[in-house]
Amino acid sequence: MITGSEIEVRGHLDHGARAVSIRFTGAQAVTIGAAMIACAGAQVEHAGARLAEILPSIPRT
């Protein structure tokens, strides 16, 4: 959810027993997203796959 100049990410812990919400600035969200993609890339490479197999394609527009 984007509210003003913040991006809010919502989730839950303990199998849905606890709701969590984290708010990021745009720059923080980009940094976190890049780090998550890097971690995913390392994991899929370790498994013998390719990162392109788990990421959606980017539209050409």
C-alpha positions as CSV (number, residue, x, y, z in Angstrom):
1,M,0.0,0.0,0.0
2,I,1.4,3.4,-0.9
3,T,0.3,6.3,1.3
4,G,1.7,9.7,0.5
5,S,5.5,9.3,0.3
6,E,5.6,6.0,2.2
7,I,5.2,2.4,1.2
8,E,3.6,0.1,3.7
9,V,4.1,-3.6,3.7
10,R,1.7,-5.8,5.7
11,G,2.1,-9.3,6.8
12,H,1.6,-11.7,9.7
13,L,3.7,-13.8,12.1
14,D,2.9,-16.9,14.1
15,H,0.7,-18.5,11.5
16,G,-1.6,-15.4,11.3
17,A,-1.8,-14.8,15.1
18,R,0.1,-11.4,14.9
19,A,-0.3,-8.7,12.3
20,V,2.8,-6.6,11.3
21,S,3.1,-3.5,9.3
22,I,6.4,-1.8,8.2
23,R,6.6,1.6,6.5
24,F,9.4,2.6,4.2
25,T,10.4,5.7,2.3
26,G,10.7,5.2,-1.5
27,A,14.5,4.9,-1.2
28,Q,14.3,2.4,1.6
29,A,11.7,0.3,-0.3
30,V,14.0,0.2,-3.4
31,T,16.9,-0.8,-1.2
32,I,15.0,-3.6,0.6
33,G,13.6,-4.8,-2.7
34,A,17.0,-5.0,-4.3
35,A,18.4,-6.9,-1.3
36,M,15.5,-9.3,-1.4
37,I,16.0,-10.0,-5.1
38,A,19.8,-10.5,-4.5
39,C,19.0,-13.0,-1.8
40,A,16.5,-14.8,-4.0
41,G,19.1,-14.9,-6.8
42,A,21.7,-16.5,-4.6
43,Q,19.2,-19.1,-3.4
44,V,18.0,-20.1,-6.8
45,E,21.5,-20.2,-8.2
46,H,22.5,-22.5,-5.3
47,A,19.5,-24.7,-6.2
48,G,20.7,-24.9,-9.8
49,A,18.0,-22.7,-11.3
50,R,18.0,-19.1,-12.7
51,L,16.6,-15.9,-11.2
52,A,14.6,-15.3,-14.4
53,E,12.5,-18.4,-13.6
54,I,11.1,-16.9,-10.4
55,L,10.7,-13.2,-11.4
56,P,7.8,-12.0,-13.6
57,S,8.7,-10.5,-16.9
58,I,9.0,-6.7,-17.1
59,P,6.7,-5.0,-19.6
60,R,8.4,-3.3,-22.5
61,T,6.3,-0.1,-22.2
